[in-house]
Amino acid sequence: MLSPGRLNILPFRPLANFSRNAITWSVAVKSNRKDQFVFFGSRFLTCAAVVSFSAVGAYAKVAAPLTIWAKADVSYDQFNAEALECGMQGLAVNIDNTEEVKALAQASKQLEAIDASAQAALGRDAGQMGDTQAGAGSIRVHNGLDIAARQAADQQAVIAATRPEEQYAGIKKKMFTVVRKCMLDRGYAKIVLTADQRNEYSSMKGGADARRNYIHQLASDPQVLETQRETPAP
């Protein structure tokens, strides 16, 4: 039995399964979607933090990024290649022994233990009641609901104590710090898209390829870089 709030624990997918376009695109633009993470044993691979960019239909409206990386007159191929290189550097960050991963791994173990305990309690209840006792069926249902309620409450307590969103944010920050340095070292700067540019991006037809071409058009334009450069935080 799984409560709705259970941490998302999925089988590990090797890095090779992620497309080069997905890595390149998510470095070039910063998605506003919530991040999702993949867990295997004691390792979390924060896919969405660096490489996740969901496929969308050619006519779907897509949320536009607020900022993108830009470099005057950069070619489309160089833009993609350098974004891919920096994205791979971000993925290569060793997060295995970080406090965030340790906290998430411990929470996963606790949730599994809660599941096992609930299943064992249901089994004991069924064995003790048997099928011949009067009203055994309704009693088992009542006891099962109690066990499920306790299980859900225990799981929610683990999740609340772990604060997974904070842990995810910490991992993302570590990876994006590497990506940011890589892009800056290659001469890129962040630019802030205007409302008109975001609207054009969101309503653009032609699918991901059209949006990539549009982002490159903006990112390589010296005038856009000059007038829309992001103001560094103080």
Secondary structure, 3 states (H helix, E strand, C coil): CCCCCCCCCCCCCCHHHCCHHHHHHHHHECCCCCCCCEEECCEEECHHHHCCCCCCCCCCCCCCCCEEEECCCCCHHHHHHHHHHHHHHHHCCCCCCCHHHHHHHHHHHHHHHHHHHHHHHHHHHHHHHCCCCCCHHHHHHHHHHHHHHHHHHHHHHHHHHHCHHHHHHHHHHHHHHHHHHHHHHCCCEEEECCHHHHHHHHHCCCHHHHHHHHHHHHHCCHHHHHHHECCCCC
